[in-house]
Amino acid sequence: MALSMIGIGEQRKIVEVRAKDSVKRHLQSLGFIVGEKVEIVAENPSGLILLVKGSKVALNKGIANKIIVS
């Protein structure tokens, strides 16, 4: 399931990042690593506010669709 499809307050584990290598490296530097837990804190029309590794990160929904969680 894509990260953009889970609800606010839900916590899931990252299982895969389906993106180009440059995007993957950038997301990994932000803490989006396979096996890491991620939680949706808030949502707005353009994207999501996520909590990963104790930090809040904003992602647009296009990028959130590339992060697969379970």
ZAZALO-605263 format. One record per residue (C-alpha): residue number from 1; x, y, z. Coordinates in steps of 0.1 Angstrom, whole numbers, plus 5000, padded with zeros to 4 digits. Layout:
<pts>
+-----+------+------+------+
| num |    X |    Y |    Z |
+-----+------+------+------+
| NUM |    X |    Y |    Z |
...
+-----+------+------+------+
</pts>
This chain:
<pts>
+-----+------+------+------+
| num |    X |    Y |    Z |
+-----+------+------+------+
|   1 | 5000 | 5000 | 5000 |
|   2 | 5013 | 5035 | 4992 |
|   3 | 5021 | 5058 | 5020 |
|   4 | 4996 | 5084 | 5006 |
|   5 | 4967 | 5060 | 5012 |
|   6 | 4970 | 5056 | 5050 |
|   7 | 4950 | 5078 | 5074 |
|   8 | 4961 | 5105 | 5098 |
|   9 | 4975 | 5090 | 5130 |
|  10 | 4984 | 5057 | 5115 |
|  11 | 5019 | 5043 | 5119 |
|  12 | 5033 | 5019 | 5093 |
|  13 | 5066 | 5003 | 5084 |
|  14 | 5084 | 5012 | 5051 |
|  15 | 5089 | 4981 | 5029 |
|  16 | 5100 | 4997 | 4996 |
|  17 | 5108 | 5030 | 4979 |
|  18 | 5099 | 5029 | 4942 |
|  19 | 5117 | 5059 | 4928 |
|  20 | 5148 | 5069 | 4908 |
|  21 | 5181 | 5065 | 4925 |
|  22 | 5186 | 5102 | 4931 |
|  23 | 5151 | 5105 | 4947 |
|  24 | 5157 | 5074 | 4968 |
|  25 | 5190 | 5087 | 4981 |
|  26 | 5173 | 5120 | 4991 |
|  27 | 5145 | 5102 | 5009 |
|  28 | 5170 | 5080 | 5027 |
|  29 | 5188 | 5111 | 5039 |
|  30 | 5155 | 5123 | 5054 |
|  31 | 5150 | 5090 | 5072 |
|  32 | 5128 | 5071 | 5048 |
|  33 | 5147 | 5037 | 5051 |
|  34 | 5132 | 5003 | 5046 |
|  35 | 5121 | 4989 | 5080 |
|  36 | 5117 | 5024 | 5095 |
|  37 | 5083 | 5034 | 5110 |
|  38 | 5065 | 5064 | 5096 |
|  39 | 5034 | 5082 | 5109 |
|  40 | 5011 | 5106 | 5091 |
|  41 | 5006 | 5137 | 5114 |
|  42 | 4986 | 5159 | 5091 |
|  43 | 4973 | 5162 | 5055 |
|  44 | 4966 | 5191 | 5033 |
|  45 | 4956 | 5194 | 4996 |
|  46 | 4992 | 5194 | 4983 |
|  47 | 5007 | 5168 | 5005 |
|  48 | 5014 | 5151 | 5039 |
|  49 | 5032 | 5159 | 5071 |
|  50 | 5050 | 5128 | 5083 |
|  51 | 5068 | 5119 | 5115 |
|  52 | 5099 | 5097 | 5107 |
|  53 | 5128 | 5091 | 5131 |
|  54 | 5114 | 5118 | 5155 |
|  55 | 5114 | 5145 | 5128 |
|  56 | 5085 | 5161 | 5109 |
|  57 | 5088 | 5160 | 5071 |
|  58 | 5065 | 5173 | 5044 |
|  59 | 5061 | 5153 | 5012 |
|  60 | 5039 | 5159 | 4982 |
|  61 | 5015 | 5131 | 4974 |
|  62 | 5034 | 5122 | 4942 |
|  63 | 5064 | 5113 | 4962 |
|  64 | 5044 | 5096 | 4990 |
|  65 | 5029 | 5073 | 4963 |
|  66 | 5064 | 5060 | 4957 |
|  67 | 5069 | 5049 | 4993 |
|  68 | 5053 | 5015 | 5000 |
|  69 | 5043 | 5006 | 5035 |
|  70 | 5028 | 4976 | 5053 |
+-----+------+------+------+
</pts>
